[in-house]
Amino acid sequence: MILAPPAGDAFNFVTDLQVFPSAFFSVLMAVGLYVVRYRRKRLGLTRKDAQFWAWDVVVVFNIFVNLYLLVMPWYPPEKGQGDVSFWYGTYIVTGIGM
């Protein structure tokens, strides 16, 4: 990863590319955690029955941070150009395509 792409646009594009799919997966995982909690509650299982648990505040904060990472790349940079010489949203579209 560090040695293969040349310095400049290729390196910036590859490093930016991991942000969007990673944030999307993290949002889905946190929402899935709430689905599992809801189903466990319907079955009458408590959190004390679970081997691992997370505070609700932490899960909600994780959802908000990753929603921010999903929404903010769509806003254009102040100067109209990001850290690459081509369209700033190319990595977003590529991440969605993957």
Order of alpha helices (4+ residues) and beta strands (2+ residues): alpha-alpha-alpha-alpha
